[in-house]
Every structure is written in structure tokens, then in C-alpha cells.
């Protein structure tokens, strides 16, 4: 099974066109940018002001919550006033969770309605029940009866619908038959899709949102494959829900959305941030620009037989000691390498990275560019940090004899040129002699030419593979595809006969791996660099590829190291600080999410490995906190419910007391440590 045309080039998935008013999604349309208002929908003036502000920064589709019929009725005036302000062409979307009556009211006033199939016409009791086929069919008939009127009215009025599945709010019937899984999310959507198809209605967009990028990616992939099997070709709306704020929220969004966009999936996107909605738009526009710059005509590339596209599994790796106390293996998280600007900057960089505040985010090796023999002579002999010596092409194995040791990694680019093939033997012999590590930088295609040399080495040294900068503009068309191709070629060429097939892979984020931003390749701004690193590294980590990570686009080594660790955490590959799951706010929110999230972060941000969910309400279900240790959730105006995992343990706590009660709860479960 395959969910996309190519995992190595961005070949856009073909879909039917769906229209929300005059705005088309899918088909030949560009990727559309969405966001959502956070005001009380019944405050019409405030909601219109937010709509105008979003339109002013480039939002193309705006969603407004309609939790009940009175709120849905307000959509008429919101639509009229927004149009009168000069934005008649920007469609509004009503966000519906529980009430079919609210959806039926909303469809009269706005261009599109989103329904959550896990909540629509469902009252979850979270009951454990063995559904017989007859029970299940009865449930499906009930949903058919509840959803059909909305489909028929949308068809009559020329409206569109989004079936928006949330990982955290699957129905009891789905949970009991499929579990809290990507498959369950897909089946939840397919139930509603089949109802719409039965009425010959195809103006539908699909979404599979989760706060965990791995779950989100797997769910979308599986949805596309299952729709293909049933000859369904609907557009996709992409988003990582409850991503949080700041750098972490942008990283999570880029990992989930960017990974799928590179695979040619996705027609509209929203970057959910626990910030004012206008701040979501620049991030979403940058992601869309990067993806659309990659759209290519179809060029095929050999698939890997070793990757399951629908379930996460880390690529098998031969254990390798990077240092006496730092091992590369599947038993350990990916390691972090930080680039030093020059040999002479090494002492200063070591001092910066030795700060006690970086104890949980250490650079486990330093990458040093070496251009001349004088640089080799300047390398400190008493350095206790493993160094990666990135060699200029002019340096030869004989030049390294006096500095090479087991504390060094020799990094050199090799091509299929005859001279490089010969040098590969000499460098391999040098590394084997000194028990050093040889890091081979190459393109996926040049590796084919180097294979015969590697398999005939008399003594195979400890080896790491990475991509050379030359792979940026050669097929495949994006760096993620290049690393996927590298992993596939290692598996196909060496495994299982040779340990080379399981050699560690080093993901390097360099200027050469930058994608276009607003049409300009290599955009220098920090947001663009953050998105590039998150897309490349996060996509690969969610595929199970990557044992070493470096971010080499930052001049500040501390910032580069921190960004690498934040991306590892966003991808769920390595935890180095408190993890926050925080929703982006909307009209249903029962407290100020932005200030509350910042306040709780100040009090708990030192709790490494603890995962906290801060939710304005529970509409998306406690499953959205499935991975969280503790939850801080709006239960009623001014009241907070506290959760341990998915279980509510304290109800209706006055908000003034809730922060301290949360800390007490963390202490009771042995997860608290005092800040240093």
C-alpha cells in the first residue's frame, strides 16, 4: 500500500475541487490558509473584528465556533457585517461538535460547516462495550439519520462540509471496535463519508487532527490509502491540534503539516497556536510556500521494502559508541551535534555550551570545519568532547595520522568519481586503524557507486552516513526524500548481510537543505530556518529515520543546540523539558488560555519529562490528553477540572486555586522536583 505517488519527490495528490463560496480547495487550487476566531460568537462585533483582522493578514478561510443554536443564529449577522466590511469573498466556516440543530442553523448562513464525527449526535459515556454487528449497524443507522439532513441541505444550498476527526473525541462505538488509534480516526470519518456519498454529495474536505504529530501523520496517510481503495478523492485540511505556543507550537505544526505537504498531501492548512490567531497566518503561509515550491511532475524513485508507512517503527541501527558514555542505538534517543564556526572558536564554544542551564540539552559532539593542516594542528589534544572533523577535499588520510583517534569522527564528502572511490579505501583504513568513526557524506545516487567499494573493505570501520550538500538540487527534489532514499539504499544494498545496512544516519540541517520561503530559496529569517529544520528532521524522525541531528544554520551554538532538542521533543523522539499540550482557544474556551499557559509554564517548566495538557474546554475529549500526565481543563466559567491522564480527579476548582492544586497533584504522584 502507498499513500502518495512518491515519498522522494513532492507529487501533488489529485482531488476533486471543493468550494467554500468562491474559494476553491483541492483540484488545481493553491494551498489555502485557514484560522479561527477566539471570541464569543454571540459577541457579533468582536467576532467580526477578529474576522477582519485575520483577513487583513492573509487568512483565506475563517472558522467560527457555533456550540449551540443561539450562537449559530449569530452567524447570519457576522456574515452580513463581514461582507459589508469588504470581505464577501472570504468564506466563513461554522465549527460544530455536538448539536445537529446548530449545524442545520449554521448551514443557512455560512459557506461551509465543519462537524466532528466523534461528537456529532453522540453522547459519549466512555463505556466499555462489546458491540455486536447488529449493535454497530444500529449505531450507523442513527448517525445516518442525524447527518443526512445536513448533507441534503448543504447540497441544496451549494455549501461544503468538513468532516473533522479529532484523535481525542472518538465515539464509543469506534473506541470499542478500533481503539484510540489512527485506524479508529479513519473509520470515524469513513462512516460519515459513506453517508454523503450515498446522497451523491462530494463537496467534502477531511481532517485527522491530533496533538501528537506521529499519530496525525499516520492517520492522514491511512485515510488517503483507504479513500483510494474506495475511489474517494476528497481534499485534505491539515493541522496539528493543541500544539501549544511559541517555538514549540511552530515546531509541532511544521513537523505534522510539513511532512504531509512534502508527500503531496494537503489542500488547506491551519497552524494551531495558543496565541492570537493572526500569528498563525505567517507560519501557515511560509509552510504553504515551501510546499508549493516543491510541486513537481512525476519522477519515480525506488521504494523501500523496509518501511511501514502506517505504523511507527524506528529504523534498526547497529550500536555505535560516539563517546564512552554516549551510545548511538535504538535503545537511546537521537544524539545532538553542534557546529563550531572554526577551530579557533572551539574554546569559546565549549565554554558557552558548558553552562549549567544546558545540562539537559548538551551538545554531545562538536562539528569543526577543517580546511588546512594548520587547522588540524590547532585542534586541542586534551579536549574531552568528541569532535567531528569536517574535512576539506584537499586534505588526505596522511594529513590526519597525527590527530586521528577514537575521540574523533572523520567527516568527508565522497562522490562516484574514481579518485573519491580510491580515497574511500584509504580513509576507511585510517579510521579502522585508530578505531575512529568515518562519517560518509554522499548523495543517494553516488552511494550506489560506492557500494562495491564498501562491501570489499578488508576491515570495515565504524561508519555513519549522511547526505552531502550536493544532493540539494539533484533528484529526489527535497532533502527529506534524499534521506529516505539514503535509508532505502542502505537497506536494499547491504542489509541483512552486512552491518552497513544498519549504519546510523545523521540528519544535517544546513543552508543546502533550506526550502523556498515565499518564493525565495534559502530565506535567512529565523522562522524559515526553524520550519526547514522541523520539516526535515521531524518528518524523518516520525518515519523512524535518524540517529544524529545537527542544526547548522544558526551562528549561535547555544540556539542551534536548543533548537535541535526542541525539534526532537516536538517529534516525540527525545524529552528534555516539560511538554505542554495547549489548545489554540476559540469561542468555547472558558478561561484565557494564553496567560494561563504562560503562568503554568513559569511554575512547572522545570519538570523534565512531565507532560501537561492545558485545555480551554473538553469538547475535543480527554483522548486529546491521551499522552499527558496531568490535565488543567476548563469545566465551567471560572472553574477548573484537574485530570490525571484521561481521568478527572478534581472537579469545579475555583481558578484562583487551580494552579496550586495542580502542583499538589503533581507532588502526590511523585512527579515534582523543586526548581534549581
Order of alpha helices (4+ residues) and beta strands (2+ residues): beta-beta-beta-alpha-beta-alpha-beta-alpha-beta-alpha-beta-alpha-alpha-beta-alpha-beta-alpha-beta-alpha-beta-beta-beta-alpha-beta-alpha-beta-alpha-beta-alpha-beta-alpha-beta-alpha-beta-beta-beta-alpha-alpha-beta-alpha-beta-alpha-beta-beta-beta-beta-alpha
